[in-house]
Amino acid sequence: MKQRIITAVIAAALFIPFVIYGNLPFTFLVYVIAAVGLYELLRMKEIPIFSIPGIIGLLTVFSILLPEKYTLILMNFTTSKLEFLMIAVVLLLIYTVVVKNHFTFDEVGFILLSALYVGIGFYYLIETRNAGLQFIIFALLIVWTTDSGAYFVGRKIGKQKLWPEISPNKTIEGFIGGIITAVVFACVMQLIYPLTESWIALIVITIIASIFGQLGDLVESAIKRHYAVKDSGKILPGHGGILDRFDSLLFVLPLLHFLQFV
């Protein structure tokens, strides 16, 4: 626990200034974080990031991450994101032939899905910050309070297992406790800095976001269990890897945009 707290404080001290400042430094940081996230996924499948498939996957992530304002500028000079994805598909499939199926169709699918999973989630991290500091603070607040609430409530009164085959330590009581904690803190933020005119809308969106955040955590747990790894990486002592810390956020951020809250 002590190591987790120390790591969390140091990581927050490094990350929060970039969040506050935003702009290109924040975008660059997200590119770096997303690259590490893709590396962690490929490592589970034993695909080197510095290989032809790995580099194609990395370039695909980078193309997805390109902020909308830059995409509109570059559209006249280069391909769209969808076209780049199609090029990546073709190149990866050709590579399976070149190496005589030592790199397989299944691995093509893994790289493309990994690129979409990481790319889309972190793209919305950039777009949420560009929409306003208050929105990224709200998203982080929901994820962090849900995680903390679920952990402490689960440890205190948790009895009924939520999904033992995927994550043995999570409980239904913790799941509900995380949602309630997120709603409480969202209401506090609404009192200090109103995000919407409708309290009902705020509470409903918070509940949905909290649920999706916990589902994102379970998805990452399912991936790790399938590939028999404890943590996605070791970059954050006591916490694991980048995906271990951002798994919930990768689900919450797109959701806030789809719900037109951001």
C-alpha positions, -999 to +999 in steps of 0.1 A: +000+000+000+028+024+009+045+018-025+012+024-043+006+057-025+041+069-032+039+060-069+004+076-072+016+109-057+047+110-079+027+101-110+000+127-102+027+153-096+041+146-131+008+141-150-014+169-135+007+199-147+005+186-183-033+182-179-036+218-166-014+233-193-029+212-221-020+221-257+009+204-275+028+193-244-002+174-232-008+159-267+028+148-269+026+132-234-005+113-245+013+100-276+041+087-253+016+071-229-003+055-258+029+041-273+037+025-239+002+011-237+005-005-272+039-019-262+023-035-231-004-052-252+019-065-279+043-078-252+014-100-239+013-116-273+051-117-276+051-093-306+081-069-304+072-033-307+103-027-328+093-051-356+075-044-389+041-054-375+048-035-342+058-003-360+027-005-383+006-009-352+023+021-336+018+043-366-018+033-367-022+044-330-004+077-338-028+083-368-058+077-346-045+100-319-042+129-342-064+157-328-094+167-348-081+203-354-049+189-370-068+162-389-088+189-407-056+207-417-038+176-429-068+161-447-058+180-479-023+166-478-025+130-466-049+102-461-078+101-436-077+080-404-099+054-420-078+052-451-046+048-429-063+020-410-071+003-443-035+006-454-024-009-421-047-039-427-033-045-462+003-041-451-001-065-422-019-091-444+009-088-470+035-093-442+018-127-433+026-139-468+062-125-469+071-143-437+052-175-448+027-173-419+053-170-391+032-139-385-004-151-387-039-137-395-047-139-358-018-117-349-029-092-376-063-090-358-046-087-324-025-057-336-053-039-352-077-044-323-049-033-299-043-002-320-080+007-319-084+000-282-055+021-273-058+047-300-095+055-296-094+057-258-063+080-257-077+101-287-106+110-265-082+119-237-068+145-260-102+157-273-116+159-238-088+181-226-092+203-257-129+207-249-120+222-215-101+215-183-133+210-164-143+180-185-110+161-181-111+169-143-146+154-142-135+123-161-105+118-138-126+124-107-152+098-118-125+072-125-104+078-094-133+080-069-150+050-084-118+030-081-112+042-045-148+037-034-149+002-049-117-007-032-125+005+003-161-005+003-152-039-011-126-045+016-149-033+043-182-050+036-176-069+003-189-105+004-206-113-030-181-118-058-187-097-088-169-118-115-145-142-098-135-158-131-121-125-143-112-106-112-114-126-080-111-097-056-139-075-069-173-076-052-208-065-059-208-043-028-175-027-040-191-022-075-221-004-060-199+015-035-177+028-064-208+042-081-221+059-050-187+074-042-185+088-078-219+103-076-211+120-043-179+136-056-196+145-089-222+164-069-196+181-049-178+192-081-212+204-095-216+226-064-181+241-068-179+243-106-213+236-124-208+213-154-245+212-165-278+228-157-295+195-149-286+177-117-305+146-130-284+145-161-252+149-141-262+120-118-273+097-146-241+104-166-220+098-136-237+065-128-232+053-164-196+065-166-188+048-133-203+015-145-184+018-178-152+026-159-155-005-139-163-025-170-131-011-186-112-024-156-127-058-160-119-059-197-082-053-189-084-080-162-099-104-188-071-097-213-044-102-186-060-134-174-062-147-210-025-141-215-015-152-180+001-120-169-004-103-135+001-067-147+002-051-181+037-037-173+060-026-145+065+011-153+044+021-122+056+003-091+027-010-070+003-002-098+016-022-128+016-007-163+000+022-182-030+001-191-035-009-155-040+027-146-058+040-177-081+010-184-111+026-169-104+060-185-102+044-219-139+035-216-152+065-198-138+092-221-154+080-254-186+074-235-188+111-223-185+122-259-210+096-272-235+109-245-227+145-258-217+155-223-184+168-236 
